[in-house]
Amino acid sequence: MPTLPCTSTTGLDARALTDYLKGLKSSDRADSQALFMVDDGMYFRLVKTQPPCEPVPVKLGFFRVDMTHSADSAGYKFTYTPLRTLTLAVGPSDGKVDGSLPPAPSGCGGVLSVAYVGRDLVESDLPHSLRLPAKDSTLDWVLIDVDRDGVLDAVFKPPPGTRDC
């Protein structure tokens, strides 16, 4: 338990909890959120002001993204398949969130990982298009905007042989 002052999140509805979590600033970079995702999972790195008093339940949804070249455009067609959804305890201490490692992409299937609170995600909540990492990027994943209330962060890791799909 952190020493006071801390913020109790018990009883907050999804909107209030989303606002609270998105408002927490990172100890690494002041212009970043304390709760964030990268390709190997979800992290919590909080400036030591007003941490949560207790671990905060955050859902983490994993979706397989099957990709095929689209003949009518320069991009890909893709379909989502839910893999699993976990509820993980975030905070009050810093570090990688236990259990947040996403499954590895395979074949022509990438993985979309979405951290959120509130009602479960359905396919219509997920983005209609995804971008791939830039060819000159050293990263093999990209941050994705998921435009739905309660979404905190999302990462897409395409399959290694995307260009062959």
Biotite code that builds the C-alpha atoms (Angstrom):
import biotite.structure as struc

atoms = struc.array([
    struc.Atom([0.000, 0.000, 0.000], chain_id="A", res_id=1, res_name="MET", atom_name="CA", element="C"),
    struc.Atom([1.341, 3.415, -0.880], chain_id="A", res_id=2, res_name="PRO", atom_name="CA", element="C"),
    struc.Atom([1.485, 6.061, 1.798], chain_id="A", res_id=3, res_name="THR", atom_name="CA", element="C"),
    struc.Atom([-1.217, 8.709, 1.582], chain_id="A", res_id=4, res_name="LEU", atom_name="CA", element="C"),
    struc.Atom([-2.104, 10.739, -0.363], chain_id="A", res_id=5, res_name="PRO", atom_name="CA", element="C"),
    struc.Atom([-3.400, 8.132, -2.743], chain_id="A", res_id=6, res_name="CYS", atom_name="CA", element="C"),
    struc.Atom([-6.533, 7.928, -4.857], chain_id="A", res_id=7, res_name="THR", atom_name="CA", element="C"),
    struc.Atom([-9.140, 5.284, -4.136], chain_id="A", res_id=8, res_name="SER", atom_name="CA", element="C"),
    struc.Atom([-10.503, 3.835, -7.370], chain_id="A", res_id=9, res_name="THR", atom_name="CA", element="C"),
    struc.Atom([-12.994, 1.546, -5.645], chain_id="A", res_id=10, res_name="THR", atom_name="CA", element="C"),
    struc.Atom([-16.487, 2.242, -6.947], chain_id="A", res_id=11, res_name="GLY", atom_name="CA", element="C"),
    struc.Atom([-15.435, 4.427, -9.893], chain_id="A", res_id=12, res_name="LEU", atom_name="CA", element="C"),
    struc.Atom([-17.487, 3.853, -13.034], chain_id="A", res_id=13, res_name="ASP", atom_name="CA", element="C"),
    struc.Atom([-15.709, 3.091, -16.332], chain_id="A", res_id=14, res_name="ALA", atom_name="CA", element="C"),
    struc.Atom([-15.641, 6.737, -17.483], chain_id="A", res_id=15, res_name="ARG", atom_name="CA", element="C"),
    struc.Atom([-14.185, 8.035, -14.195], chain_id="A", res_id=16, res_name="ALA", atom_name="CA", element="C"),
    struc.Atom([-11.655, 5.202, -14.058], chain_id="A", res_id=17, res_name="LEU", atom_name="CA", element="C"),
    struc.Atom([-10.602, 5.875, -17.675], chain_id="A", res_id=18, res_name="THR", atom_name="CA", element="C"),
    struc.Atom([-10.175, 9.587, -16.938], chain_id="A", res_id=19, res_name="ASP", atom_name="CA", element="C"),
    struc.Atom([-8.149, 8.823, -13.794], chain_id="A", res_id=20, res_name="TYR", atom_name="CA", element="C"),
    struc.Atom([-5.820, 6.333, -15.528], chain_id="A", res_id=21, res_name="LEU", atom_name="CA", element="C"),
    struc.Atom([-5.344, 8.511, -18.628], chain_id="A", res_id=22, res_name="LYS", atom_name="CA", element="C"),
    struc.Atom([-4.557, 11.471, -16.376], chain_id="A", res_id=23, res_name="GLY", atom_name="CA", element="C"),
    struc.Atom([-1.675, 9.760, -14.580], chain_id="A", res_id=24, res_name="LEU", atom_name="CA", element="C"),
    struc.Atom([1.682, 10.945, -15.894], chain_id="A", res_id=25, res_name="LYS", atom_name="CA", element="C"),
    struc.Atom([4.723, 8.791, -16.564], chain_id="A", res_id=26, res_name="SER", atom_name="CA", element="C"),
    struc.Atom([7.848, 8.963, -14.433], chain_id="A", res_id=27, res_name="SER", atom_name="CA", element="C"),
    struc.Atom([9.834, 8.369, -17.656], chain_id="A", res_id=28, res_name="ASP", atom_name="CA", element="C"),
    struc.Atom([8.371, 11.215, -19.758], chain_id="A", res_id=29, res_name="ARG", atom_name="CA", element="C"),
    struc.Atom([6.130, 13.962, -18.386], chain_id="A", res_id=30, res_name="ALA", atom_name="CA", element="C"),
    struc.Atom([4.148, 14.138, -21.656], chain_id="A", res_id=31, res_name="ASP", atom_name="CA", element="C"),
    struc.Atom([3.241, 10.437, -21.555], chain_id="A", res_id=32, res_name="SER", atom_name="CA", element="C"),
    struc.Atom([0.658, 8.371, -19.709], chain_id="A", res_id=33, res_name="GLN", atom_name="CA", element="C"),
    struc.Atom([1.787, 6.273, -16.755], chain_id="A", res_id=34, res_name="ALA", atom_name="CA", element="C"),
    struc.Atom([-0.130, 3.251, -18.094], chain_id="A", res_id=35, res_name="LEU", atom_name="CA", element="C"),
    struc.Atom([1.117, 2.265, -21.546], chain_id="A", res_id=36, res_name="PHE", atom_name="CA", element="C"),
    struc.Atom([1.667, -0.678, -23.838], chain_id="A", res_id=37, res_name="MET", atom_name="CA", element="C"),
    struc.Atom([4.569, -1.846, -25.969], chain_id="A", res_id=38, res_name="VAL", atom_name="CA", element="C"),
    struc.Atom([5.078, -5.070, -27.893], chain_id="A", res_id=39, res_name="ASP", atom_name="CA", element="C"),
    struc.Atom([5.934, -7.158, -24.819], chain_id="A", res_id=40, res_name="ASP", atom_name="CA", element="C"),
    struc.Atom([3.053, -6.080, -22.593], chain_id="A", res_id=41, res_name="GLY", atom_name="CA", element="C"),
    struc.Atom([1.568, -3.374, -20.418], chain_id="A", res_id=42, res_name="MET", atom_name="CA", element="C"),
    struc.Atom([3.569, -1.143, -18.073], chain_id="A", res_id=43, res_name="TYR", atom_name="CA", element="C"),
    struc.Atom([2.796, 1.245, -15.232], chain_id="A", res_id=44, res_name="PHE", atom_name="CA", element="C"),
    struc.Atom([5.421, 3.931, -14.547], chain_id="A", res_id=45, res_name="ARG", atom_name="CA", element="C"),
    struc.Atom([3.912, 6.617, -12.351], chain_id="A", res_id=46, res_name="LEU", atom_name="CA", element="C"),
    struc.Atom([5.139, 9.971, -11.104], chain_id="A", res_id=47, res_name="VAL", atom_name="CA", element="C"),
    struc.Atom([4.850, 9.563, -7.339], chain_id="A", res_id=48, res_name="LYS", atom_name="CA", element="C"),
    struc.Atom([1.821, 11.827, -6.907], chain_id="A", res_id=49, res_name="THR", atom_name="CA", element="C"),
    struc.Atom([-1.613, 10.442, -6.143], chain_id="A", res_id=50, res_name="GLN", atom_name="CA", element="C"),
    struc.Atom([-1.026, 6.771, -6.958], chain_id="A", res_id=51, res_name="PRO", atom_name="CA", element="C"),
    struc.Atom([-3.997, 4.439, -6.713], chain_id="A", res_id=52, res_name="PRO", atom_name="CA", element="C"),
    struc.Atom([-4.567, 3.218, -3.152], chain_id="A", res_id=53, res_name="CYS", atom_name="CA", element="C"),
    struc.Atom([-5.173, -0.319, -4.409], chain_id="A", res_id=54, res_name="GLU", atom_name="CA", element="C"),
    struc.Atom([-4.473, -2.342, -7.562], chain_id="A", res_id=55, res_name="PRO", atom_name="CA", element="C"),
    struc.Atom([-6.756, -1.191, -10.398], chain_id="A", res_id=56, res_name="VAL", atom_name="CA", element="C"),
    struc.Atom([-8.489, -3.862, -12.525], chain_id="A", res_id=57, res_name="PRO", atom_name="CA", element="C"),
    struc.Atom([-7.720, -3.275, -16.222], chain_id="A", res_id=58, res_name="VAL", atom_name="CA", element="C"),
    struc.Atom([-8.866, -5.577, -19.010], chain_id="A", res_id=59, res_name="LYS", atom_name="CA", element="C"),
    struc.Atom([-6.431, -6.675, -21.689], chain_id="A", res_id=60, res_name="LEU", atom_name="CA", element="C"),
    struc.Atom([-7.941, -8.084, -24.871], chain_id="A", res_id=61, res_name="GLY", atom_name="CA", element="C"),
    struc.Atom([-5.864, -9.997, -27.424], chain_id="A", res_id=62, res_name="PHE", atom_name="CA", element="C"),
    struc.Atom([-7.083, -10.405, -31.004], chain_id="A", res_id=63, res_name="PHE", atom_name="CA", element="C"),
    struc.Atom([-5.546, -12.348, -33.876], chain_id="A", res_id=64, res_name="ARG", atom_name="CA", element="C"),
    struc.Atom([-5.461, -10.187, -37.012], chain_id="A", res_id=65, res_name="VAL", atom_name="CA", element="C"),
    struc.Atom([-5.438, -12.319, -40.183], chain_id="A", res_id=66, res_name="ASP", atom_name="CA", element="C"),
    struc.Atom([-4.019, -10.319, -43.093], chain_id="A", res_id=67, res_name="MET", atom_name="CA", element="C"),
    struc.Atom([-4.286, -10.802, -46.849], chain_id="A", res_id=68, res_name="THR", atom_name="CA", element="C"),
    struc.Atom([-3.234, -8.467, -49.658], chain_id="A", res_id=69, res_name="HIS", atom_name="CA", element="C"),
    struc.Atom([-6.158, -6.439, -50.935], chain_id="A", res_id=70, res_name="SER", atom_name="CA", element="C"),
    struc.Atom([-6.429, -6.418, -54.732], chain_id="A", res_id=71, res_name="ALA", atom_name="CA", element="C"),
    struc.Atom([-8.503, -3.227, -54.836], chain_id="A", res_id=72, res_name="ASP", atom_name="CA", element="C"),
    struc.Atom([-6.165, -1.075, -52.726], chain_id="A", res_id=73, res_name="SER", atom_name="CA", element="C"),
    struc.Atom([-2.551, -0.676, -51.703], chain_id="A", res_id=74, res_name="ALA", atom_name="CA", element="C"),
    struc.Atom([-3.180, -2.242, -48.315], chain_id="A", res_id=75, res_name="GLY", atom_name="CA", element="C"),
    struc.Atom([-4.438, -5.379, -46.669], chain_id="A", res_id=76, res_name="TYR", atom_name="CA", element="C"),
    struc.Atom([-7.768, -6.892, -45.777], chain_id="A", res_id=77, res_name="LYS", atom_name="CA", element="C"),
    struc.Atom([-7.879, -8.215, -42.271], chain_id="A", res_id=78, res_name="PHE", atom_name="CA", element="C"),
    struc.Atom([-10.213, -10.069, -39.958], chain_id="A", res_id=79, res_name="THR", atom_name="CA", element="C"),
    struc.Atom([-10.220, -10.153, -36.170], chain_id="A", res_id=80, res_name="TYR", atom_name="CA", element="C"),
    struc.Atom([-10.511, -13.287, -34.061], chain_id="A", res_id=81, res_name="THR", atom_name="CA", element="C"),
    struc.Atom([-10.728, -12.882, -30.279], chain_id="A", res_id=82, res_name="PRO", atom_name="CA", element="C"),
    struc.Atom([-7.977, -14.877, -28.557], chain_id="A", res_id=83, res_name="LEU", atom_name="CA", element="C"),
    struc.Atom([-8.573, -14.082, -24.879], chain_id="A", res_id=84, res_name="ARG", atom_name="CA", element="C"),
    struc.Atom([-9.408, -11.306, -22.441], chain_id="A", res_id=85, res_name="THR", atom_name="CA", element="C"),
    struc.Atom([-7.750, -11.006, -19.057], chain_id="A", res_id=86, res_name="LEU", atom_name="CA", element="C"),
    struc.Atom([-8.433, -8.747, -16.091], chain_id="A", res_id=87, res_name="THR", atom_name="CA", element="C"),
    struc.Atom([-5.098, -7.690, -14.632], chain_id="A", res_id=88, res_name="LEU", atom_name="CA", element="C"),
    struc.Atom([-4.147, -5.735, -11.511], chain_id="A", res_id=89, res_name="ALA", atom_name="CA", element="C"),
    struc.Atom([-2.375, -2.465, -12.355], chain_id="A", res_id=90, res_name="VAL", atom_name="CA", element="C"),
    struc.Atom([-0.477, -0.554, -9.650], chain_id="A", res_id=91, res_name="GLY", atom_name="CA", element="C"),
    struc.Atom([-0.090, 0.785, -7.118], chain_id="A", res_id=92, res_name="PRO", atom_name="CA", element="C"),
    struc.Atom([3.579, -0.121, -7.656], chain_id="A", res_id=93, res_name="SER", atom_name="CA", element="C"),
    struc.Atom([5.501, 0.482, -10.891], chain_id="A", res_id=94, res_name="ASP", atom_name="CA", element="C"),
    struc.Atom([6.689, -2.052, -13.423], chain_id="A", res_id=95, res_name="GLY", atom_name="CA", element="C"),
    struc.Atom([5.505, -4.477, -16.041], chain_id="A", res_id=96, res_name="LYS", atom_name="CA", element="C"),
    struc.Atom([1.975, -5.701, -15.379], chain_id="A", res_id=97, res_name="VAL", atom_name="CA", element="C"),
    struc.Atom([2.072, -9.427, -14.579], chain_id="A", res_id=98, res_name="ASP", atom_name="CA", element="C"),
    struc.Atom([0.330, -11.548, -17.210], chain_id="A", res_id=99, res_name="GLY", atom_name="CA", element="C"),
    struc.Atom([0.343, -8.880, -19.937], chain_id="A", res_id=100, res_name="SER", atom_name="CA", element="C"),
    struc.Atom([2.687, -10.589, -22.431], chain_id="A", res_id=101, res_name="LEU", atom_name="CA", element="C"),
    struc.Atom([0.729, -10.957, -25.698], chain_id="A", res_id=102, res_name="PRO", atom_name="CA", element="C"),
    struc.Atom([0.712, -14.148, -27.763], chain_id="A", res_id=103, res_name="PRO", atom_name="CA", element="C"),
    struc.Atom([3.225, -14.199, -30.610], chain_id="A", res_id=104, res_name="ALA", atom_name="CA", element="C"),
    struc.Atom([2.094, -13.482, -34.181], chain_id="A", res_id=105, res_name="PRO", atom_name="CA", element="C"),
    struc.Atom([2.136, -16.524, -36.447], chain_id="A", res_id=106, res_name="SER", atom_name="CA", element="C"),
    struc.Atom([1.624, -17.307, -40.126], chain_id="A", res_id=107, res_name="GLY", atom_name="CA", element="C"),
    struc.Atom([-0.305, -14.386, -41.642], chain_id="A", res_id=108, res_name="CYS", atom_name="CA", element="C"),
    struc.Atom([-1.831, -13.473, -38.283], chain_id="A", res_id=109, res_name="GLY", atom_name="CA", element="C"),
    struc.Atom([-0.662, -10.509, -36.241], chain_id="A", res_id=110, res_name="GLY", atom_name="CA", element="C"),
    struc.Atom([-1.803, -9.667, -32.732], chain_id="A", res_id=111, res_name="VAL", atom_name="CA", element="C"),
    struc.Atom([-3.733, -6.588, -31.581], chain_id="A", res_id=112, res_name="LEU", atom_name="CA", element="C"),
    struc.Atom([-3.485, -6.003, -27.813], chain_id="A", res_id=113, res_name="SER", atom_name="CA", element="C"),
    struc.Atom([-5.942, -3.528, -26.256], chain_id="A", res_id=114, res_name="VAL", atom_name="CA", element="C"),
    struc.Atom([-5.929, -2.272, -22.635], chain_id="A", res_id=115, res_name="ALA", atom_name="CA", element="C"),
    struc.Atom([-9.329, -0.974, -21.499], chain_id="A", res_id=116, res_name="TYR", atom_name="CA", element="C"),
    struc.Atom([-11.914, -0.653, -18.746], chain_id="A", res_id=117, res_name="VAL", atom_name="CA", element="C"),
    struc.Atom([-15.677, -1.015, -18.945], chain_id="A", res_id=118, res_name="GLY", atom_name="CA", element="C"),
    struc.Atom([-17.730, -3.244, -21.212], chain_id="A", res_id=119, res_name="ARG", atom_name="CA", element="C"),
    struc.Atom([-16.015, -5.968, -23.223], chain_id="A", res_id=120, res_name="ASP", atom_name="CA", element="C"),
    struc.Atom([-14.709, -5.155, -26.685], chain_id="A", res_id=121, res_name="LEU", atom_name="CA", element="C"),
    struc.Atom([-16.582, -6.416, -29.734], chain_id="A", res_id=122, res_name="VAL", atom_name="CA", element="C"),
    struc.Atom([-15.310, -6.514, -33.310], chain_id="A", res_id=123, res_name="GLU", atom_name="CA", element="C"),
    struc.Atom([-17.135, -3.314, -34.271], chain_id="A", res_id=124, res_name="SER", atom_name="CA", element="C"),
    struc.Atom([-15.110, -1.468, -31.564], chain_id="A", res_id=125, res_name="ASP", atom_name="CA", element="C"),
    struc.Atom([-11.827, -2.364, -33.277], chain_id="A", res_id=126, res_name="LEU", atom_name="CA", element="C"),
    struc.Atom([-10.180, -0.182, -35.940], chain_id="A", res_id=127, res_name="PRO", atom_name="CA", element="C"),
    struc.Atom([-11.340, -0.494, -39.546], chain_id="A", res_id=128, res_name="HIS", atom_name="CA", element="C"),
    struc.Atom([-7.764, -0.081, -40.751], chain_id="A", res_id=129, res_name="SER", atom_name="CA", element="C"),
    struc.Atom([-4.363, -0.808, -39.297], chain_id="A", res_id=130, res_name="LEU", atom_name="CA", element="C"),
    struc.Atom([-1.025, 0.588, -40.265], chain_id="A", res_id=131, res_name="ARG", atom_name="CA", element="C"),
    struc.Atom([2.195, -1.379, -40.409], chain_id="A", res_id=132, res_name="LEU", atom_name="CA", element="C"),
    struc.Atom([5.534, -0.335, -38.944], chain_id="A", res_id=133, res_name="PRO", atom_name="CA", element="C"),
    struc.Atom([7.445, 2.002, -41.249], chain_id="A", res_id=134, res_name="ALA", atom_name="CA", element="C"),
    struc.Atom([9.970, 0.197, -43.453], chain_id="A", res_id=135, res_name="LYS", atom_name="CA", element="C"),
    struc.Atom([12.810, 2.227, -41.939], chain_id="A", res_id=136, res_name="ASP", atom_name="CA", element="C"),
    struc.Atom([11.626, 1.708, -38.332], chain_id="A", res_id=137, res_name="SER", atom_name="CA", element="C"),
    struc.Atom([13.634, -0.336, -35.873], chain_id="A", res_id=138, res_name="THR", atom_name="CA", element="C"),
    struc.Atom([10.351, -1.388, -34.221], chain_id="A", res_id=139, res_name="LEU", atom_name="CA", element="C"),
    struc.Atom([8.300, -4.326, -35.498], chain_id="A", res_id=140, res_name="ASP", atom_name="CA", element="C"),
    struc.Atom([5.077, -3.034, -33.869], chain_id="A", res_id=141, res_name="TRP", atom_name="CA", element="C"),
    struc.Atom([2.942, 0.133, -33.866], chain_id="A", res_id=142, res_name="VAL", atom_name="CA", element="C"),
    struc.Atom([0.682, 1.958, -31.435], chain_id="A", res_id=143, res_name="LEU", atom_name="CA", element="C"),
    struc.Atom([-2.945, 1.919, -32.573], chain_id="A", res_id=144, res_name="ILE", atom_name="CA", element="C"),
    struc.Atom([-5.803, 4.295, -31.782], chain_id="A", res_id=145, res_name="ASP", atom_name="CA", element="C"),
    struc.Atom([-8.970, 2.445, -30.792], chain_id="A", res_id=146, res_name="VAL", atom_name="CA", element="C"),
    struc.Atom([-11.810, 4.956, -30.757], chain_id="A", res_id=147, res_name="ASP", atom_name="CA", element="C"),
    struc.Atom([-14.038, 3.579, -28.017], chain_id="A", res_id=148, res_name="ARG", atom_name="CA", element="C"),
    struc.Atom([-14.801, 4.811, -24.525], chain_id="A", res_id=149, res_name="ASP", atom_name="CA", element="C"),
    struc.Atom([-12.665, 3.081, -21.931], chain_id="A", res_id=150, res_name="GLY", atom_name="CA", element="C"),
    struc.Atom([-9.711, 2.209, -24.180], chain_id="A", res_id=151, res_name="VAL", atom_name="CA", element="C"),
    struc.Atom([-6.413, 3.142, -22.545], chain_id="A", res_id=152, res_name="LEU", atom_name="CA", element="C"),
    struc.Atom([-3.830, 1.975, -25.108], chain_id="A", res_id=153, res_name="ASP", atom_name="CA", element="C"),
    struc.Atom([-3.376, -0.521, -27.947], chain_id="A", res_id=154, res_name="ALA", atom_name="CA", element="C"),
    struc.Atom([-0.485, -2.138, -29.834], chain_id="A", res_id=155, res_name="VAL", atom_name="CA", element="C"),
    struc.Atom([-0.457, -4.044, -33.126], chain_id="A", res_id=156, res_name="PHE", atom_name="CA", element="C"),
    struc.Atom([2.323, -6.486, -33.921], chain_id="A", res_id=157, res_name="LYS", atom_name="CA", element="C"),
    struc.Atom([2.024, -7.795, -37.497], chain_id="A", res_id=158, res_name="PRO", atom_name="CA", element="C"),
    struc.Atom([3.252, -11.244, -38.462], chain_id="A", res_id=159, res_name="PRO", atom_name="CA", element="C"),
    struc.Atom([6.933, -11.427, -39.419], chain_id="A", res_id=160, res_name="PRO", atom_name="CA", element="C"),
    struc.Atom([6.195, -12.281, -43.083], chain_id="A", res_id=161, res_name="GLY", atom_name="CA", element="C"),
    struc.Atom([3.471, -9.678, -43.648], chain_id="A", res_id=162, res_name="THR", atom_name="CA", element="C"),
    struc.Atom([4.631, -8.843, -47.146], chain_id="A", res_id=163, res_name="ARG", atom_name="CA", element="C"),
    struc.Atom([4.131, -12.503, -48.175], chain_id="A", res_id=164, res_name="ASP", atom_name="CA", element="C"),
    struc.Atom([0.525, -12.681, -46.960], chain_id="A", res_id=165, res_name="CYS", atom_name="CA", element="C"),
])
